[in-house]
Amino acid sequence: MAQNYIQEGDVMPYVVPDATTIVRGAGVLVGDLLGVALGNGSAGDTIQLALEGVFEMPKAAGAISQGAKIYWNATDKNLTTTASGNKLAGYAFVGAASGDATVQLRLQL
């Protein structure tokens, strides 16, 4: 193994910013990268963010077809098919109907 190897990279440590609380399962945007919190944390805590896998996450109104690109809306804290002003989160693992409150997201690295 290379001497400069650190870890697999499927989980990333993240320090919760001041005046912030994060709950397990929440989407957390770090720059352009969306992770899913694996635990709860408040200001100054270090939590772990999953960067790989499939997670059921809240979605905006509208249907999402399986395999569609989906984006994280940092303001509304949900997933959408609208690219403009949002960050690529990954792909719909299965489709979701317009009235569904959630969609299964396959995280995109």
Residue pairs with C-beta under 8 A, 6 or more apart in sequence:
9 51
9 109
10 50
10 51
10 52
10 53
11 38
11 48
11 49
11 50
11 51
12 30
12 35
12 48
12 49
12 51
13 46
13 47
13 48
13 49
14 28
14 30
14 35
14 37
14 46
14 47
14 48
14 49
15 44
15 45
15 46
16 22
16 41
16 42
16 43
16 44
16 45
16 46
16 47
17 43
18 43
18 44
19 43
20 42
20 43
21 40
21 41
21 42
21 43
22 28
22 37
22 40
22 41
22 42
22 47
23 37
23 40
24 37
24 38
24 39
24 40
25 36
25 37
25 55
26 36
26 37
26 77
27 34
27 35
27 36
27 37
27 57
27 72
27 77
27 79
27 89
28 34
28 35
28 36
28 37
28 49
29 72
29 74
29 87
30 49
32 87
32 88
33 51
33 109
34 72
34 87
34 89
34 90
34 107
34 108
35 49
35 50
35 51
35 107
36 49
36 50
36 53
36 55
36 57
36 107
37 47
37 48
37 49
38 47
38 48
38 49
38 50
39 47
39 48
40 47
41 47
50 107
51 107
51 109
52 107
52 109
53 106
53 107
54 93
54 104
54 105
54 106
54 107
55 104
55 105
55 107
56 102
56 103
56 104
56 105
57 78
57 79
57 89
57 102
57 103
57 104
57 105
58 77
58 78
58 79
58 101
58 102
59 70
59 78
59 79
59 80
59 96
59 100
59 101
59 102
59 103
60 73
60 76
60 78
60 79
60 80
60 82
61 98
62 80
62 81
62 98
63 95
63 96
63 97
63 98
64 70
64 79
64 81
64 92
64 95
64 96
64 103
65 92
65 95
66 92
66 93
66 94
66 95
67 91
67 92
68 81
68 91
68 92
68 95
69 81
69 83
69 88
69 90
69 91
70 79
70 80
70 81
70 89
70 90
70 91
70 92
70 103
70 105
71 79
71 80
71 81
71 82
71 83
71 86
71 87
71 88
71 89
72 78
72 79
72 86
72 87
72 88
72 89
73 79
73 80
73 82
73 85
73 86
74 86
74 87
79 89
79 103
79 105
80 86
88 108
89 105
89 107
89 108
90 105
90 106
90 107
90 108
91 105
91 106
91 108
92 103
92 104
92 105
92 106
93 104
93 105
93 106
94 103
94 104
96 102
96 103
96 104
